[in-house]
């Protein structure tokens, strides 16, 4: 990881969150990845120490690798990871656990895996878990208002690690399976026609669920559900795509020139 990663901001851009192993001057915070917040000034939002060693792994999920705030900043979803010290025994060890905290950093909800939260802060998808842990399923959608699991997403629909916005305000989840672009809802799954995604887990979904950004074999594309059509955004492979909640602006790094580009 570089010095700064996992950026996320509120809808108005007034608060910016990011992950870094660096610490603020004068701080005694550990050199693990932590979340810093910038509004009118820079401050430490959340950090953790490693914790005691328990067999092959540490007690704490100590590397806080990304933060994803809700649009109004009332909740922040944070992805946390920990190391496992090798061997086949690590197959049954959960190495990621995500938390939902309030604007003061107080924990509201926690579950295994990485997390993607809807812009309105009502829904959270927990995914990329160790599926050898028999008591935990691959991915679950949680209603944060009630704290209840509303959808369990089974195999073969696997979400790889890495935080991204792929849950809409109504609880719709976007995912890629092979060459199919799918929407998963509590009432079933829908395959979107006319989409040609590559087998890449990077999927971004607008707040209203109408637009999806994803990788194709040639580059980056956006799918508009209102017209059931795919539009190319970049004809070269891209990295680190992100977009505004309404999908009006998409930012990405082009592999062709390593520069940041904006599309609309």
Beta strands, then each sheet from edge to edge (+ up, - down):
strand 1: 5-9
strand 2: 16-20
strand 3: 34-38
strand 4: 42-46
strand 5: 53-54
strand 6: 57-58
strand 7: 63-69
strand 8: 75-81
strand 9: 96-102
strand 10: 107-112
strand 11: 114-117
strand 12: 123-127
strand 13: 139-143
strand 14: 148-153
strand 15: 173-177
strand 16: 180-185
strand 17: 188-191
strand 18: 203-205
strand 19: 211-215
strand 20: 220-224
strand 21: 229-234
strand 22: 238-243
strand 23: 250-254
strand 24: 260-263
sheet 1: 1+ 2- 3+ 4-
sheet 2: 5+ 6-
sheet 3: 7+ 8- 9+ 10-
sheet 4: 11+ 12- 13+ 14-
sheet 5: 15+ 16- 17+
sheet 6: 18+ 19- 20+ 21-
sheet 7: 22+ 23- 24+
end
